[in-house]
């Protein structure tokens, strides 16, 4: 990285890395790191956080940043303990601005080559995202973080959209968190059989969650948290034959382990 005045140029590459596409991945942003579930719009928004082969260059100037990446647009396979083929077959660009220390915005676009292993006939796809993040630290142990994300996949002449809003309020050893999502998915993604006419249609789905977690051990090198979450889902009436209804609910208890926050 080369720095001068209020500007800098940078280049980075990795065997496994994250290209300049989308907001920070949900587990890496304060508004989502306490939620144990992946967003149902993950593959519209921040699914490229692990790619086998990435090369990125960028330019910081004041509160603005421009980045471009060449990377492997194909999703990793299910053998996550093994190595995938390293290639640079896809491209992305991202523009970010941080108008204040608490606010961050980004917009990004990518061309993804052979993106989905579950769809081997899909040659390429375009993904566009935009996000706004707000993070307010009231003290060392009290923080409020909120994120809004829009993501769109455009493939075979057809676009589908996703929307996410999530928030987290952490105070001491406690945290309340929630997430609201609306995503349009096609019949293939919902595992509807090819012979069913619904296989070619799109459907708006909803997911709404709220939860709480308390750290039983905190700032000891490893934080251990015990939490619970309730989730409500919705789908259109046309999917009742496959999903048994239009409204669904569930709950979970979880035990979370993660490294303690580093101190300055």
C-alpha positions in Angstrom: 0.0 0.0 0.0 1.3 3.5 -0.9 0.0 6.4 1.2 0.4 10.1 0.8 -1.6 13.1 2.3 -5.2 11.8 2.7 -5.0 9.3 -0.1 -3.7 5.7 -0.6 -3.4 3.0 -3.2 -3.5 -0.6 -2.2 -3.3 -4.1 -3.8 -4.0 -7.4 -2.2 -4.4 -11.0 -3.3 -5.1 -14.4 -1.7 -5.5 -18.1 -2.3 -8.8 -17.7 -0.4 -10.3 -14.2 0.1 -13.1 -11.8 -0.4 -13.6 -9.7 -3.5 -14.8 -6.1 -3.7 -18.5 -7.2 -3.8 -21.3 -6.5 -1.4 -21.3 -5.3 2.3 -19.3 -7.1 5.0 -20.5 -10.7 5.3 -23.2 -11.1 8.0 -21.0 -12.7 10.6 -18.4 -10.0 10.2 -20.7 -7.0 10.7 -21.8 -5.9 14.3 -25.5 -5.9 13.3 -25.4 -9.6 12.4 -22.7 -11.3 14.3 -25.0 -12.4 17.2 -27.6 -13.9 14.9 -26.8 -17.7 14.5 -28.6 -18.0 11.1 -27.5 -17.1 7.6 -29.8 -14.6 5.9 -32.1 -16.2 3.3 -30.8 -13.5 0.9 -27.2 -14.5 1.5 -26.6 -15.5 -2.2 -28.0 -12.2 -3.4 -25.8 -10.0 -1.0 -22.6 -11.3 0.6 -22.1 -14.9 -0.6 -18.7 -14.2 -2.2 -17.0 -13.7 1.1 -15.0 -17.0 0.5 -13.6 -17.4 -3.0 -10.7 -19.5 -4.2 -8.5 -16.9 -5.8 -8.8 -13.2 -5.5 -6.8 -10.1 -6.6 -8.0 -6.6 -5.6 -6.7 -3.1 -6.2 -8.1 0.1 -4.9 -7.8 3.8 -4.2 -8.8 5.7 -1.0 -9.3 9.4 -1.1 -10.7 11.1 2.0 -14.0 9.5 2.9 -14.3 7.6 -0.4 -12.9 4.3 -1.7 -12.9 2.7 -5.1 -12.0 -1.0 -5.5 -11.9 -3.6 -8.3 -11.4 -7.3 -8.1 -10.6 -10.3 -10.3 -11.7 -13.5 -8.6 -13.2 -17.0 -8.7 -16.9 -16.5 -9.1 -17.7 -20.2 -8.6 -19.1 -21.1 -5.2 -16.8 -23.4 -3.1 -17.8 -27.1 -3.1 -19.2 -28.9 -0.1 -15.8 -30.3 0.9 -14.8 -27.2 2.8 -11.7 -28.9 4.3 -10.2 -29.4 0.8 -8.7 -27.1 -1.8 -10.7 -25.9 -4.8 -9.3 -24.9 -8.1 -7.9 -21.4 -8.0 -8.9 -19.2 -11.0 -9.7 -15.6 -11.8 -12.8 -15.9 -14.0 -15.0 -13.1 -12.6 -14.8 -9.3 -12.0 -16.3 -6.8 -9.6 -16.2 -3.1 -8.7 -17.2 -1.4 -5.5 -17.6 2.3 -4.4 -17.8 3.1 -0.7 -18.2 6.3 1.3 -18.0 6.9 5.0 -19.6 10.4 5.6 -19.2 10.1 9.4 -17.5 7.7 11.7 -20.8 6.0 12.4 -22.1 5.7 8.8 -21.0 3.6 5.8 -22.5 3.2 2.4 -21.5 1.0 -0.6 -22.7 0.0 -4.0 -21.1 -2.8 -6.0 -21.6 -4.8 -9.2 -20.0 -8.1 -10.4 -19.9 -10.5 -13.3 -19.9 -14.0 -12.0 -18.7 -16.9 -14.2 -20.3 -20.3 -13.4 -21.5 -19.1 -10.0 -23.7 -21.9 -8.8 -22.5 -25.5 -8.5 -26.2 -26.6 -8.1 -26.9 -25.0 -11.5 -24.2 -26.4 -13.8 -26.0 -25.1 -17.0 -25.8 -21.5 -15.7 -22.9 -19.9 -17.5 -22.8 -16.5 -15.9 -24.7 -14.1 -13.7 -24.6 -10.4 -12.7 -24.9 -9.4 -9.1 -25.6 -5.8 -7.8 -25.7 -4.8 -4.2 -26.1 -1.6 -2.2 -26.0 -1.2 1.6 -26.1 1.3 4.4 -24.5 0.6 7.8 -24.8 2.5 11.1 -22.8 1.8 14.1 -22.9 3.8 17.3 -20.6 3.0 20.2 -22.0 4.6 23.3 -19.2 3.2 25.5 -16.8 0.3 25.6 -19.5 -2.2 26.4 -22.6 -0.6 24.8 -23.1 -0.5 21.1 -26.0 -0.2 18.6 -25.5 -1.5 15.0 -28.0 -1.5 12.1 -27.6 -2.6 8.5 -29.8 -2.3 5.4 -28.9 -4.4 2.3 -30.4 -4.7 -1.2 -29.1 -7.3 -3.5 -30.1 -8.4 -7.1 -29.1 -11.4 -9.2 -29.6 -11.1 -12.9 -29.3 -14.3 -14.9 -30.7 -15.6 -18.2 -32.4 -12.3 -18.8 -34.3 -12.3 -15.5 -33.7 -10.3 -12.3 -34.6 -11.3 -8.7 -34.2 -9.0 -5.7 -33.6 -9.3 -1.9 -34.0 -6.9 1.0 -32.5 -7.2 4.5 -32.8 -5.0 7.6 -31.1 -6.1 10.8 -30.2 -4.5 14.1 -28.3 -5.4 17.2 -28.0 -3.7 20.6 -25.2 -4.9 22.9 -24.8 -3.8 26.5 -22.4 -5.4 28.9 -22.8 -9.2 28.6 -26.2 -8.9 26.9 -27.4 -8.4 23.3 -30.8 -8.2 21.7 -30.9 -8.7 17.9 -33.4 -9.0 15.0 -33.6 -9.3 11.3 -36.3 -8.8 8.6 -36.0 -10.1 5.1 -37.9 -10.3 1.8 -36.4 -12.3 -1.0 -37.7 -13.4 -4.4 -36.6 -17.0 -5.2 -37.4 -19.2 -8.2 -38.7 -22.8 -8.1 -35.3 -24.3 -8.7 -34.0 -22.7 -5.5 -37.0 -23.9 -3.6 -36.4 -27.5 -4.9 -39.7 -27.7 -6.8 -39.5 -30.6 -9.3 -38.7 -29.7 -12.9 -41.9 -31.2 -14.2 -44.0 -28.9 -12.0 -45.0 -25.6 -13.8 -44.1 -23.8 -10.5 -40.5 -24.7 -11.1 -40.2 -21.7 -13.6 -42.0 -19.2 -11.4 -40.7 -16.7 -8.8 -42.0 -16.3 -5.3 -41.6 -13.7 -2.6 -40.5 -15.2 0.7 -40.2 -13.6 4.1 -38.1 -14.3 7.2 -38.4 -12.4 10.5 -36.3 -13.2 13.6 -35.7 -11.8 17.0 -33.3 -13.1 19.7 -31.2 -12.6 22.8 -27.8 -13.8 23.9 -25.9 -13.4 27.1 -22.1 -14.0 27.5 -21.4 -16.5 30.3 -17.7 -15.9 29.8 -16.5 -12.6 28.3 -13.1 -11.0 27.6 -11.2 -14.2 28.7 -9.7 -14.9 25.3 -12.9 -16.8 24.2 -16.4 -15.4 24.7 -19.0 -18.1 25.5 -22.6 -17.0 25.0 -25.9 -18.7 25.6 -28.8 -17.5 23.5 -32.2 -18.1 22.0 -34.0 -16.9 18.8 -37.5 -17.1 17.4 -38.1 -17.0 13.6 -41.2 -16.5 11.6 -41.4 -17.3 7.8 -44.0 -16.5 5.1 -44.6 -17.7 1.6 -47.4 -17.3 -1.0 -50.4 -19.5 -1.1 -49.3 -21.1 -4.3 -46.5 -22.9 -2.4 -48.9 -24.5 0.2 -48.7 -27.9 -1.5 -45.0 -28.0 -0.9 -44.7 -26.0 2.4 -48.0 -26.9 4.1 -49.1 -23.4 4.8 -48.3 -19.7 4.3 -46.9 -19.0 7.8 -44.3 -20.9 9.7 -42.5 -20.5 13.0 -39.6 -22.0 14.9 -37.3 -21.4 17.8 -33.8 -22.4 18.8 -31.4 -22.3 21.7 -27.7 -22.0 21.0 -24.3 -21.9 22.6 -21.8 -19.6 20.9 -18.0 -19.6 21.1 -15.9 -16.8 19.5 -12.6 -15.0 20.2 -12.8 -12.1 22.6 -12.6 -8.6 21.1 -9.0 -7.3 20.9 -8.2 -4.4 23.1 -6.4 -1.3 21.9 
